[in-house]
């Protein structure tokens, strides 16, 4: 029942974005992207931050309609190691869906859902996050290179074994390259979760990623921005 509600929320968010009016005459475009991320996870329950890091490898596929609406799905996974006393190394895996609508050439609205799992030999923690964000894009000297800045809220966060966080935020910044069929980019992303104090101290979690993206696209107007 809970899983059904989560899936329903994500579906409704994607539907609302897809109902935004379309403009432009670009054709449908598809793209495939490989991802390599340096993943840093920090947890502080009042005794200092416990940090674990590792590399995640992933892939993303996207479809853009009329140069305005983009639907995407991604998956990534890897292992995290830590030097903290008494802590175990963990595997992390995630899948996500996303929709974005261009309001202007330089501004887009984004929404999506991510399902993430941290696993050890004896335990598994599952996260569900729903995101609502805005993204601004800034051209540099040529249209092939542009800066990207993104900020948003995570209004729905569910973690098994933990209460819902009081505050959940996400942000990212980076550089994107697009020329012909070739795409690439370097992005820094940040997630912050502040959980309520239940008498045993306040739990704070943070995830930061440094991601290299590389891929190709086909169809539509290659000279146009997504």
Backbone as JSON, one array per atom type, in Angstrom:
{
  "sequence": "XXXXXXXXXXXXXXXXXXXXXXXXXXXXXXXXXXXXXXXXXXXXXXXXXXXXXXXXXXXXXXXXXXXXXXXXXXXXXXXXXXXXXXXXXXXXXXXXXXXXXXXXXXXXXXXXXXXXXXXXXXXXXXXXXXXXXXXXXXXXXXXXXXXXXXXXXXXXXXXXXXXXXXXXXXXXXXXXXXXXXXXXXXXXXXXXXXXXXXXXXXXXXXXXXXXXXXXXXXXXXXXXXX",
  "N": [[0.82, -1.2, 0.0], [1.92, 1.26, 0.85], [4.03, 1.45, -0.96], [2.55, 1.68, -3.29], [1.33, 4.18, -2.95], [3.6, 5.82, -3.02], [4.53, 5.41, -5.63], [2.31, 6.43, -6.94], [2.42, 9.18, -6.26], [4.78, 9.97, -7.58], [4.02, 9.46, -10.24], [1.89, 11.26, -10.59], [3.24, 13.68, -10.36], [4.92, 13.65, -12.62], [2.92, 13.62, -14.56], [1.65, 16.12, -14.23], [3.71, 17.86, -15.0], [3.97, 17.07, -17.65], [1.67, 18.04, -18.77], [2.06, 20.67, -19.24], [1.99, 23.46, -21.53], [3.16, 22.98, -24.87], [5.81, 24.32, -26.87], [7.48, 25.5, -29.82], [9.07, 23.78, -32.59], [10.67, 21.59, -32.71], [11.77, 18.23, -33.28], [11.22, 14.93, -31.85], [13.76, 13.86, -29.6], [16.26, 11.58, -28.62], [18.44, 10.38, -26.03], [21.42, 8.97, -24.63], [23.31, 8.42, -21.72], [26.32, 8.02, -19.92], [27.37, 7.72, -16.51], [29.63, 8.72, -13.99], [30.25, 8.9, -10.65], [31.6, 10.47, -7.79], [30.76, 9.64, -4.69], [29.7, 10.87, -1.64], [28.78, 10.28, 1.6], [27.47, 11.46, 4.6], [26.75, 11.14, 8.03], [25.45, 12.43, 10.99], [24.81, 12.0, 14.3], [25.04, 13.42, 16.56], [27.51, 12.9, 17.61], [29.6, 13.67, 16.09], [30.49, 13.63, 12.58], [29.96, 10.74, 10.62], [31.55, 9.4, 7.93], [31.31, 8.1, 4.64], [32.59, 6.99, 1.54], [32.7, 6.55, -2.05], [32.83, 5.23, -5.45], [30.28, 5.55, -7.87], [28.75, 3.98, -10.6], [26.79, 4.57, -13.46], [23.86, 4.88, -15.62], [21.84, 6.73, -17.92], [18.81, 7.33, -19.62], [17.02, 9.36, -21.92], [14.21, 11.16, -23.28], [13.29, 13.76, -25.38], [10.69, 15.95, -26.14], [9.59, 17.99, -28.71], [11.54, 19.88, -28.17], [11.16, 20.79, -25.59], [9.8, 19.4, -23.41], [11.17, 16.95, -21.35], [11.64, 13.59, -20.57], [13.08, 11.28, -18.36], [15.05, 8.45, -17.26], [17.04, 6.77, -14.86], [19.78, 4.8, -13.54], [22.01, 3.69, -11.0], [24.91, 2.5, -9.21], [27.14, 1.28, -6.6], [29.91, 0.91, -4.29], [30.49, 1.87, -0.9], [33.03, 2.95, 1.26], [34.41, 3.23, 4.6], [36.25, 4.81, 7.27], [35.44, 5.02, 9.82], [35.21, 4.06, 13.23], [33.83, 0.94, 14.09], [31.95, 1.05, 12.07], [30.46, -0.22, 9.05], [31.42, -1.06, 5.68], [29.41, -0.29, 2.82], [27.02, -1.15, 0.27], [25.53, 0.8, -2.31], [22.67, 1.57, -4.16], [20.61, 2.97, -6.71], [17.62, 4.03, -8.38], [15.87, 6.16, -10.65], [13.33, 8.46, -11.8], [12.46, 11.19, -13.94], [11.12, 14.38, -14.89], [11.23, 17.27, -16.93], [10.41, 20.63, -17.75], [10.8, 23.17, -20.06], [10.45, 26.47, -19.34], [11.45, 28.87, -20.24], [14.18, 29.8, -22.41], [16.34, 29.79, -20.7], [15.42, 28.79, -18.28], [13.99, 26.16, -16.38], [11.55, 23.88, -15.07], [11.68, 21.15, -12.83], [10.86, 17.81, -11.91], [10.66, 14.77, -10.03], [11.36, 11.37, -8.96], [13.27, 9.38, -6.7], [14.6, 6.26, -5.82], [16.49, 4.84, -3.39], [18.91, 2.61, -2.0], [20.74, 1.53, 0.78], [23.0, -0.96, 1.64], [24.18, -3.52, 3.81], [25.87, -6.49, 5.02], [24.06, -7.4, 6.88], [21.87, -5.7, 7.05], [19.46, -3.47, 5.53], [18.68, -0.36, 4.21], [16.11, 1.59, 3.0], [15.36, 4.31, 0.88], [13.04, 6.77, -0.23], [12.59, 9.45, -2.33], [10.99, 12.39, -3.39], [11.25, 14.95, -5.7], [11.07, 18.5, -6.28], [12.03, 21.08, -8.3], [13.85, 23.98, -9.56], [15.66, 25.01, -12.45], [18.33, 26.86, -13.69], [20.01, 28.1, -16.59], [23.0, 29.14, -18.14], [24.53, 30.61, -20.85], [27.89, 30.39, -22.08], [30.74, 31.56, -23.83], [30.15, 30.33, -26.23], [27.34, 28.59, -27.7], [27.62, 25.92, -27.25], [28.64, 25.36, -24.73], [27.54, 25.68, -21.43], [26.58, 27.0, -18.23], [25.01, 25.49, -15.38], [22.64, 25.8, -12.85], [20.93, 24.58, -10.05], [18.19, 24.26, -7.8], [16.16, 22.98, -5.16], [13.35, 21.46, -3.44], [12.69, 18.58, -1.38], [9.88, 17.36, -0.98], [8.66, 14.99, -0.26], [9.94, 12.49, 1.6], [10.86, 9.32, 2.5], [12.04, 6.98, 4.78], [12.91, 3.8, 5.78], [12.66, 2.87, 9.13], [13.25, 5.38, 10.16], [12.01, 8.64, 11.17], [10.13, 11.05, 9.17], [12.08, 13.6, 7.64], [12.51, 16.94, 8.98], [13.47, 18.96, 7.37], [14.37, 18.92, 3.98], [16.5, 19.27, 1.38], [17.8, 20.03, -1.9], [20.44, 20.65, -4.22], [22.42, 21.75, -7.03], [25.22, 22.33, -9.2], [26.99, 23.08, -12.21], [28.83, 22.43, -15.28], [27.94, 22.14, -18.65], [28.29, 20.47, -21.75], [27.46, 20.52, -25.15], [27.49, 19.45, -28.4], [26.63, 18.87, -31.6], [26.07, 15.46, -31.83], [27.26, 14.84, -29.48], [27.49, 14.81, -25.93], [28.26, 16.1, -22.68], [29.49, 16.69, -19.31], [30.18, 18.21, -16.09], [29.27, 17.98, -12.79], [28.37, 19.16, -9.56], [26.6, 17.95, -6.85], [24.24, 18.24, -4.13], [22.6, 16.97, -1.28], [20.52, 17.47, 1.55], [19.42, 16.46, 4.72], [17.52, 16.97, 7.53], [16.61, 15.49, 10.39], [13.96, 15.06, 12.82], [14.37, 15.68, 16.37], [14.15, 13.08, 18.5], [14.6, 12.78, 21.18], [16.97, 11.42, 21.49], [18.93, 12.86, 20.37], [19.63, 14.94, 17.51], [19.41, 13.91, 14.17], [21.41, 14.3, 11.38], [21.85, 14.22, 7.93], [23.83, 14.06, 4.98], [24.38, 14.08, 1.52], [26.75, 14.25, -0.98], [27.78, 14.68, -4.34], [30.09, 14.33, -6.99], [29.95, 14.45, -10.29], [30.69, 13.07, -13.43], [29.49, 13.28, -16.66], [28.83, 11.66, -19.74], [27.93, 11.22, -23.1], [25.61, 10.61, -25.83], [23.33, 11.94, -28.28], [20.38, 11.78, -30.35], [18.45, 12.81, -33.12], [15.94, 15.43, -33.55], [16.63, 18.98, -33.19], [19.89, 19.64, -33.18], [21.17, 21.95, -32.66], [19.7, 23.31, -30.88], [18.94, 24.12, -27.45], [18.19, 21.92, -24.75]],
  "CA": [[0.0, 0.0, 0.0], [2.8, 2.41, 0.92], [4.74, 1.52, -2.23], [1.6, 2.16, -4.3], [1.18, 5.62, -2.77], [4.82, 6.46, -3.49], [4.5, 5.38, -7.09], [1.26, 7.35, -7.37], [2.92, 10.54, -6.15], [5.73, 10.21, -8.67], [3.28, 9.48, -11.49], [1.13, 12.51, -10.66], [4.18, 14.76, -10.61], [5.3, 13.59, -14.02], [1.76, 13.96, -15.37], [1.46, 17.56, -14.16], [4.71, 18.49, -15.84], [3.74, 16.76, -19.06], [0.52, 18.79, -19.25], [2.46, 22.05, -19.55], [1.86, 23.68, -22.96], [4.37, 22.81, -25.66], [6.13, 25.34, -27.85], [8.59, 25.11, -30.67], [8.75, 22.8, -33.62], [11.7, 20.56, -32.74], [11.29, 16.86, -33.28], [11.6, 14.11, -30.69], [15.17, 13.56, -29.51], [16.6, 10.59, -27.6], [19.84, 10.47, -25.63], [21.93, 8.01, -23.67], [24.4, 9.05, -20.97], [27.02, 7.28, -18.88], [27.62, 8.54, -15.33], [30.61, 8.29, -12.99], [30.08, 9.83, -9.54], [32.24, 10.33, -6.49], [29.61, 9.72, -3.79], [30.13, 11.1, -0.26], [27.63, 10.22, 2.51], [27.82, 11.82, 5.96], [25.68, 11.03, 9.02], [25.83, 12.97, 12.3], [23.74, 11.81, 15.28], [25.42, 14.15, 17.75], [28.85, 12.52, 18.08], [30.5, 13.9, 14.97], [30.05, 13.05, 11.31], [30.5, 9.48, 10.11], [31.62, 9.61, 6.49], [31.65, 6.98, 3.76], [32.75, 7.47, 0.17], [32.94, 5.53, -3.07], [32.47, 5.54, -6.83], [29.06, 4.98, -8.42], [28.64, 3.95, -12.05], [25.38, 4.54, -13.8], [23.43, 5.21, -16.98], [20.58, 7.47, -18.01], [18.19, 7.47, -20.93], [16.07, 10.47, -21.92], [13.49, 11.49, -24.51], [12.85, 15.16, -25.38], [9.6, 16.18, -27.09], [9.41, 19.35, -29.21], [12.58, 20.72, -27.58], [10.66, 21.44, -24.37], [9.51, 18.43, -22.36], [12.11, 15.84, -21.3], [11.4, 12.51, -19.62], [14.34, 10.54, -18.23], [15.17, 7.41, -16.24], [18.45, 6.5, -14.6], [20.12, 3.8, -12.53], [23.42, 3.77, -10.62], [25.25, 1.68, -8.06], [28.54, 1.18, -6.25], [30.22, 0.54, -2.91], [31.01, 2.95, -0.06], [33.91, 2.51, 2.33], [34.53, 4.19, 5.69], [37.28, 4.59, 8.27], [34.84, 5.23, 11.14], [35.28, 2.89, 14.11], [32.57, 0.22, 14.28], [31.06, 1.19, 10.92], [30.69, -1.18, 7.97], [31.3, -0.64, 4.29], [28.05, -0.54, 2.33], [26.67, -0.98, -1.13], [24.44, 1.73, -2.55], [22.08, 1.5, -5.48], [19.45, 3.83, -6.85], [16.95, 4.23, -9.66], [15.09, 7.38, -10.58], [12.63, 8.99, -12.96], [12.48, 12.65, -13.9], [10.53, 15.14, -15.99], [11.55, 18.69, -16.89], [9.71, 21.45, -18.74], [11.44, 24.46, -20.29], [9.57, 27.64, -19.34], [12.16, 29.81, -21.1], [15.44, 29.22, -22.89], [17.3, 29.68, -19.6], [14.77, 28.36, -17.04], [13.18, 24.95, -16.48], [11.03, 23.24, -13.86], [11.99, 19.73, -12.79], [10.25, 16.99, -10.88], [11.03, 13.38, -10.19], [11.42, 10.52, -7.77], [14.45, 8.52, -6.6], [14.56, 5.17, -4.83], [17.89, 4.54, -3.07], [19.08, 1.57, -0.99], [22.05, 1.27, 1.38], [22.95, -2.36, 2.06], [25.32, -4.21, 4.4], [25.64, -7.93, 5.07], [23.0, -7.74, 7.83], [20.77, -4.73, 7.08], [19.18, -2.73, 4.3], [17.88, 0.85, 4.45], [15.52, 2.06, 1.74], [14.95, 5.71, 0.82], [12.23, 7.25, -1.35], [12.61, 10.91, -2.36], [10.32, 13.08, -4.48], [11.91, 16.26, -5.86], [10.51, 19.6, -7.07], [13.17, 21.99, -8.38], [14.0, 24.9, -10.69], [17.0, 24.94, -13.02], [18.72, 28.0, -14.53], [21.11, 27.8, -17.49], [23.67, 30.35, -18.58], [25.47, 30.37, -21.93], [29.21, 31.0, -22.02], [31.1, 32.24, -25.07], [29.49, 29.64, -27.33], [26.15, 27.85, -27.29], [27.95, 24.53, -26.92], [28.98, 25.26, -23.32], [26.7, 26.51, -20.57], [26.53, 26.69, -16.81], [23.71, 25.04, -14.89], [22.45, 25.93, -11.4], [19.64, 23.97, -9.72], [17.85, 24.24, -6.38], [14.82, 22.45, -5.0], [12.9, 20.83, -2.21], [12.3, 17.17, -1.4], [8.7, 17.42, -0.13], [8.33, 13.64, 0.19], [11.1, 11.65, 1.9], [10.5, 8.18, 3.34], [13.19, 6.13, 5.1], [12.48, 2.78, 6.73], [13.34, 2.93, 10.42], [13.47, 6.75, 10.58], [10.88, 9.54, 10.92], [10.32, 11.94, 8.04], [12.9, 14.75, 8.02], [11.88, 18.26, 9.05], [13.96, 19.74, 6.23], [15.06, 18.13, 2.96], [16.83, 20.19, 0.3], [18.73, 19.55, -2.91], [21.02, 21.7, -5.06], [23.47, 21.28, -7.92], [25.81, 23.32, -10.11], [27.95, 22.44, -13.06], [29.06, 22.87, -16.65], [27.4, 21.18, -19.62], [28.78, 20.64, -23.12], [26.66, 19.86, -26.18], [27.89, 19.81, -29.76], [26.2, 17.8, -32.47], [25.51, 14.32, -31.1], [28.07, 14.6, -28.29], [27.12, 15.53, -24.72], [29.14, 15.85, -21.54], [29.32, 17.66, -18.24], [30.73, 18.0, -14.76], [28.29, 18.54, -11.88], [28.44, 18.92, -8.12], [25.25, 17.9, -6.29], [24.17, 18.18, -2.67], [21.31, 16.7, -0.63], [20.61, 17.69, 3.0], [18.26, 15.95, 5.44], [17.52, 17.25, 8.97], [15.56, 14.7, 11.01], [13.53, 15.61, 14.12], [14.98, 15.16, 17.59], [13.23, 12.21, 19.22], [15.1, 12.59, 22.54], [18.29, 10.79, 21.47], [19.8, 13.71, 19.55], [19.15, 15.25, 16.17], [20.13, 13.21, 13.11], [21.65, 15.08, 10.17], [22.48, 13.45, 6.86], [24.19, 14.83, 3.79], [24.96, 13.36, 0.39], [27.32, 15.1, -2.02], [28.27, 13.92, -5.49], [30.79, 14.99, -8.09], [29.55, 13.53, -11.37], [31.08, 13.27, -14.83], [28.5, 12.74, -17.59], [29.29, 11.59, -21.13], [26.94, 10.46, -23.85], [25.27, 11.0, -27.19], [21.9, 12.12, -28.53], [20.03, 11.6, -31.74], [17.14, 13.34, -33.48], [15.64, 16.82, -33.17], [17.52, 20.05, -33.63], [21.07, 19.57, -32.34], [21.64, 23.29, -32.33], [18.83, 23.88, -29.85], [19.11, 23.67, -26.09], [17.1, 21.12, -24.21]],
  "C": [[0.86, 1.25, 0.0], [3.54, 2.58, -0.4], [3.83, 2.06, -3.32], [1.41, 3.67, -4.2], [2.4, 6.37, -3.28], [4.85, 6.52, -5.01], [3.46, 6.33, -7.64], [1.69, 8.79, -7.32], [3.86, 10.88, -7.3], [5.01, 10.31, -10.01], [2.51, 10.78, -11.67], [2.04, 13.68, -10.96], [4.61, 14.8, -12.06], [4.15, 13.99, -14.93], [1.53, 15.46, -15.39], [2.46, 18.29, -15.04], [4.44, 18.25, -17.32], [2.55, 17.51, -19.63], [0.85, 20.24, -19.55], [2.4, 22.25, -21.05], [3.18, 23.58, -23.68], [4.55, 23.98, -26.62], [7.27, 24.82, -28.71], [8.2, 24.02, -31.63], [9.81, 21.72, -33.72], [11.09, 19.18, -32.7], [11.71, 16.15, -32.0], [13.09, 13.78, -30.76], [15.4, 12.56, -28.4], [18.09, 10.72, -27.27], [20.16, 9.36, -24.64], [23.18, 8.57, -23.02], [25.0, 8.06, -19.98], [27.41, 8.22, -17.75], [28.7, 7.9, -14.46], [30.58, 9.33, -11.88], [30.96, 9.46, -8.36], [31.18, 10.65, -5.45], [30.13, 9.83, -2.35], [28.88, 11.18, 0.62], [28.09, 10.49, 3.93], [26.58, 11.75, 6.85], [26.22, 11.53, 10.35], [24.63, 12.8, 13.24], [24.12, 12.45, 16.63], [26.8, 13.84, 18.27], [29.9, 12.77, 17.01], [30.05, 13.16, 13.73], [30.75, 11.74, 11.01], [30.41, 9.53, 8.6], [31.97, 8.32, 5.76], [31.65, 7.48, 2.32], [32.96, 6.3, -0.77], [32.53, 6.03, -4.44], [31.18, 4.83, -7.21], [29.14, 5.05, -9.94], [27.18, 3.84, -12.42], [25.13, 4.89, -15.26], [22.08, 5.9, -16.93], [20.1, 7.48, -19.45], [17.13, 8.54, -20.87], [15.44, 10.65, -23.29], [12.99, 12.92, -24.37], [11.83, 15.35, -26.49], [9.52, 17.67, -27.42], [10.34, 20.35, -28.52], [12.16, 21.37, -26.27], [10.46, 20.5, -23.2], [10.49, 17.26, -22.45], [11.7, 14.86, -20.21], [12.65, 11.64, -19.58], [14.22, 9.48, -17.14], [16.64, 7.08, -16.08], [18.6, 5.38, -13.57], [21.62, 3.9, -12.26], [23.67, 2.9, -9.41], [26.75, 1.64, -7.83], [28.7, 0.78, -4.8], [30.83, 1.73, -2.19], [31.87, 2.35, 1.04], [34.05, 3.61, 3.37], [35.66, 3.79, 6.62], [36.73, 4.74, 9.68], [34.87, 3.94, 11.95], [33.91, 2.26, 14.28], [31.62, 0.29, 13.11], [31.46, 0.19, 9.83], [30.67, -0.5, 6.61], [29.93, -1.05, 3.78], [28.0, -0.47, 0.82], [25.53, 0.02, -1.23], [23.97, 1.57, -3.98], [20.87, 2.4, -5.56], [18.9, 3.8, -8.27], [16.1, 5.48, -9.53], [14.38, 7.67, -11.89], [12.53, 10.49, -12.81], [11.75, 13.21, -15.1], [10.96, 16.6, -15.82], [10.83, 19.4, -18.03], [10.43, 22.79, -18.85], [10.38, 25.56, -20.3], [10.13, 28.73, -20.25], [13.43, 29.11, -21.56], [16.39, 28.95, -21.73], [16.71, 29.11, -18.31], [13.89, 27.15, -17.28], [12.68, 24.55, -15.1], [11.29, 21.75, -13.96], [11.2, 19.05, -11.67], [10.63, 15.54, -11.1], [11.01, 12.64, -8.87], [12.65, 9.63, -7.86], [14.24, 7.49, -5.52], [16.0, 4.71, -4.61], [17.94, 3.51, -1.94], [20.53, 1.51, -0.54], [22.0, -0.13, 1.98], [24.28, -2.78, 2.69], [24.99, -5.7, 4.42], [24.44, -8.28, 5.94], [21.8, -6.8, 7.79], [20.64, -4.03, 5.74], [18.28, -1.55, 4.65], [17.42, 1.4, 3.11], [15.04, 3.5, 1.89], [14.06, 5.93, -0.41], [12.19, 8.77, -1.26], [11.87, 11.42, -3.6], [10.83, 14.52, -4.52], [11.06, 17.22, -6.67], [11.56, 20.7, -7.1], [13.03, 22.92, -9.58], [15.45, 24.86, -11.14], [17.23, 26.14, -13.93], [19.95, 27.63, -15.34], [21.68, 29.09, -18.05], [24.69, 30.01, -19.65], [26.8, 31.05, -21.64], [29.51, 31.64, -23.37], [30.46, 31.59, -26.29], [28.26, 28.91, -26.8], [26.44, 26.42, -26.91], [28.21, 24.33, -25.44], [28.08, 26.19, -22.52], [26.82, 26.06, -19.12], [25.12, 26.34, -16.4], [23.7, 25.18, -13.37], [21.04, 25.44, -11.08], [19.43, 24.01, -8.21], [16.42, 23.74, -6.24], [14.57, 21.89, -3.62], [12.62, 19.36, -2.46], [11.09, 17.05, -0.48], [8.26, 16.06, 0.41], [9.62, 12.87, 0.37], [10.65, 10.57, 2.87], [11.71, 7.29, 3.52], [12.72, 5.07, 6.1], [13.33, 2.85, 8.0], [13.59, 4.33, 10.93], [12.21, 7.57, 10.36], [11.14, 10.38, 9.68], [11.16, 13.14, 8.48], [12.08, 16.04, 8.08], [12.23, 19.1, 7.84], [14.67, 18.79, 5.28], [15.24, 19.0, 1.72], [17.78, 19.53, -0.67], [19.21, 20.72, -3.74], [22.1, 21.09, -5.92], [23.98, 22.44, -8.76], [26.83, 22.61, -10.96], [28.07, 23.09, -14.42], [28.63, 21.76, -17.59], [27.92, 21.51, -21.01], [27.9, 19.86, -24.08], [27.1, 20.37, -27.54], [27.55, 18.64, -30.67], [25.57, 16.68, -31.67], [26.2, 14.09, -29.76], [27.57, 15.44, -27.12], [28.11, 15.18, -23.61], [28.9, 16.89, -20.46], [30.01, 17.24, -16.97], [29.82, 18.72, -13.78], [28.61, 18.19, -10.44], [27.01, 18.98, -7.57], [25.28, 17.73, -4.79], [22.74, 17.89, -2.24], [21.5, 16.86, 0.88], [19.31, 17.25, 3.64], [18.44, 16.22, 6.94], [16.33, 16.52, 9.6], [15.19, 15.27, 12.38], [14.24, 14.94, 15.28], [13.93, 14.37, 18.36], [13.72, 11.92, 20.64], [16.48, 11.97, 22.61], [19.28, 11.6, 20.67], [19.26, 13.87, 18.14], [20.02, 14.57, 15.12], [20.21, 14.11, 11.88], [22.34, 14.2, 9.15], [22.73, 14.34, 5.66], [24.8, 13.9, 2.75], [25.49, 14.38, -0.61], [27.9, 14.22, -3.11], [29.02, 14.83, -6.44], [30.7, 14.04, -9.28], [30.09, 14.0, -12.72], [30.04, 12.57, -15.7], [29.09, 12.74, -19.0], [28.29, 10.75, -21.91], [26.73, 11.0, -25.25], [23.76, 11.15, -27.31], [21.63, 12.03, -30.03], [18.63, 12.13, -31.97], [16.98, 14.78, -33.06], [16.65, 17.78, -33.74], [18.72, 20.08, -32.72], [21.57, 20.96, -31.96], [20.85, 23.91, -31.22], [19.19, 23.33, -28.5], [17.93, 22.83, -25.68], [16.22, 21.99, -23.33]]
}
